[in-house]
Amino acid sequence: MKKREVKASVKDELLVRRRRSQMIRGAVALFKQKGFHRTTTREIAKASGFSIGTLYEYIRTKEDVLYLVCDSIYDQVSGKLLKGLTGKGGTLEHLKLAIADYFRIVDEMQDEVLVMYQEAKSLSHDALPYVLRKENEMASMFGKLLARCVENGEIHLSEKEAELISHDIIVLGQMWAFRRWSLAKRFTLEEYIDHQTELLLSGIGKGNIGGQLSGPAKMGGGER
């Protein structure tokens, strides 16, 4: 599926990127505070630091702004995650590091993640499938890492099981953004990462790690 084109009347691509970056930052703050439908384009223009007339040189509708916000967030999260995954081999230790990287990215961009999931339902019918596909691509990054672990004999999972776990990882990372208001009272980010990673690996480990475990998984030399 091709990227949806958001038309601009300005021909300078560098200026378009810069103005839209300003627009995205202003819109995220407003969407978090007021929601997409209660936010006006005039408010977005003001938060972005330019006039309503200038705003419409870079977008056509308010829905264009929401699409640019969602697209930018996925690009940033995916880019940072891909950078962290580059060079990682197929071991459980690499998987743990990748999960930690992803959870920290979500923590760093928690406002953006919240806005994306609260407001994505307002995307147009042609924009929503593209944005959802990008989320699947993020999950597939973990799917590929899990596949390498399987190839190296670190774990034993079917293709369907690996796909499910890759989505579990994405959702658990997002949960820190959605439920941080409650979870942060009991856990630091690093504690959350440690506990969720251990729970994930315990689930994989039941009969699957190295093909050696049966019954309760053994981690760190102790029984659980």
N, C-alpha and C positions, 0 to 999 in steps of 0.2 A: 504494500500500500504506500503510495507516494505521500510525501509531506504536503500538508495543506498549505497553499500559498496565501499569505496575507499581503494584499496589495498596498503599496505606498506610492504617493505621487512624487516623492523625493527620489532622485536617481543615484545619489551618493550612498553607496552601500555601507560604508564605514559610519556615516552619519546616521543612517537608518538603524544600524545595530546599536549605536550609542544611545540614541533617543529611546529606542524600544527597551533597552536595559534600564534606563531611568523610569520608564513607564511601568515596567514589571515590578521594580522595587516599590514604587508608589502604590500600585494596585494590590500587591500582597498585603501590605499594611492595612489598606482599606477593606479588602475582602475579609481579612481576619476579624477586623473590628465590627464591620457592618453587614458582611455578606455580599455576594455578587449582585443580587437583585436590588438591594437598597443603596448600592453605590452608584453615583452618577458619573458620566464621562467628564463632566466639569470638575468633579472632585478628584478624579484620576489625573486630569491635566494639572490641577493645582499641586497635588502631591508629587507630581513628576517634575515640577518646576517650569512648566511652560503653559501657554494659553490653550484654550479649547480649539482654536483654529489650527494651531501647530499640531495638536494631538491628531486631528483628522488628516494631517498630511502623511501620517505613518500607519493609520488603521482606518477601517471603514465603519466598524460597529463596535459596541462594547463587548460583544461576544468574541471579536478578534483579540481583544486584550486578554480575556480569560484563556483563549487558546494559546496565546504567546506565553502566558504565565505557566500553564501546565507543561507546554513543550520545553520551556527553558528549565523548569525544575527537573524534569526527567533527564534532560541532557546533562545537567550538572551532576545529578546523583549517579547516572550511568557512567559519565566520564570519570568521576572520582573513584567509583567502584572498579571500573575497568583498569584504571591506573594501578589500583591496589592489587588487582588480580594478575597483572602482567608479570610473568616470570615465576608465578607460583606453580609448583608441581602438583603431583597427585597424592598428597599425604593428608592424614587427619590434622596434622599440625597446620598445614597450609589452609585447610578448610576453617579451622578455628580462627586463624588470623584474618581470613577473608570475612567471616561473620562479624568479627570485632570491628573491622574497617567499615563495614556497611552500617552497623549500629551507630558508630560514631558519626558517620555522615548524616544519618537521620537526626541525631541529636543536634548537630550543627545547623541543619536546615529544617528544624521542627515546625517553624511557622509556615514555611513553604509547603511542607508535606501536609499539614493540617488544611491549608487553603485548597490544595489540589484535590483532596478527597472530599472536602465539604462541598466544593463547587463544581466538580467535574460533571455532575449530572446536568448542569446547565449548558454544557457544550452542545454545539449543533450536531445534527445527525451524521454529518460528514466528518466532523472533527473527532468525535468521541472514539470511534473504532481505532483511529490512528494513535490516540493517546493510550488506549488500553493495550494496543499491540506493543508499545514501548515498555509498559510494565512487564509484559510477558518476556520481552527481551532481557530485562534485568534479572528475572527469575532464571532464564536460560543460562546466564553467566554462572550461577551457582550449579545449575544442572551439568554444565560442562566440567566444572571442577569435581563434582561428585562422580561423573563418568570417568575422569582420570584416576580418582581414588579406586574405583572398581577395576579399571584396567591394571593398576599397580598391585592389586590384591589387598589393598588396605581395608576395603569393605566389600560386602556382597549385597547388592541391591538390584532389583529388576529396573528396567527403564521407567516403568510407571511409578515405582517407589521413589526413585531419584527425582522424578519430576515433582511429585507431591512434596518431598522434603525441601526442594528448591523454593516452592511457594510458601512453605511453612517459614522458611528463613526470612523471606520478604515481609510476611505479615508480622512476625515477631519483632522485626526492626521497626515497622510502622507503629506497632503497639506502644513503643516507647514515646512516640510523638502523641498518640491519641490519649494515652493514660498516664502520661508523665506527671500530671497534676496530683495523681494519687500514688503512683509507684515511687516517685522521688522522695516521698515521706519515709519510705522503708529501705530503698536501695539507692546507692550511687549508680551512675552510669556503668562503671566498671563492674560493680557487683551484679547488675542486671545482665551485662554481657556474660559474665562467668556462669551465672545460674542458668540462663537460657541456653547457652552453648552446652553445658553439662547435660541438661535435660534432652536436648536434641541428640547428642551423641549417645546418651543412654538408650534412647529409642532406637537409634540405628544399631547400637551394639547388641541388642538382644538377638543373638544368633547370626549377626551379620558382619561384625568386625573381624576381619581375618579368617572368617569361617570357623573360629575356635570357640566362641562363646555360645552356650546354650543356657536358657534360663536367664536369671538376672545378669545384667551386664556388669563386667568388672572394669572399674576405672581407677587408675592410680594404685593398683595393687590390692584394693579392698573390695569387698562384696557390697552390693547395694540391693 
